[in-house]
């Protein structure tokens, strides 16, 4: 996911940062989540029955950031198309 949002942010590199803040936030959160999941994978190998209660907190945050990034990516693109630029 971080790669897809990174690509969307890179495609809009000529715009001001404010116009792509939600996309950049999604890149950062998904990249941090990927690192965290890698750590948790190796941690889960050291315990007998890992119970991942942390995902109850992280999943809604990931959903919210993903929706924010998608909305900002499509709304900004739509706004540019209406003004005559592409």
C-alpha positions, -999 to +999 in steps of 0.1 A: +000+000+000+028+024+008+042+019-027+009+027-043+004+059-023+041+068-029+035+065-066+004+087-064+024+113-044+052+112-068+029+118-098+018+150-081+053+162-073+048+196-090+019+206-067+024+222-033+028+199-004-005+210+011-023+195-019-008+161-013-005+160+025-031+132+029-013+110+003+021+116+020+005+108+054-008+075+040+027+067+027+043+073+061+016+054+081+017+024+058+055+023+057+056+024+095+030-003+097+051-025+074+081-021+096+060-028+127+045-059+111+079-072+103+089-068+139+057-085+151+062-114+128+095-122+144+081-116+178+052-140+172+078-167+165+091-164+201+057-169+219+034-199+221+001-183+213+004-147+201-028-127+205-027-095+185-049-070+204-028-042+189-046-047+156-079-035+172-063-001+175-042+000+144-069-012+119-092+018+122-063+041+119-051+024+088-086+026+073-090+063+081-056+072+066-062+051+035-096+067+029-081+102+035-053+094+010-077+080-016-101+109-013-073+135-016-058+117-046-090+116-065-104+150-054-072+168-064-071+151-097-107+160-104-101+196-094-072+199-118-092+184-147-120+209-141-097+239-144-085+228-178-051+215-168-043+178-167 
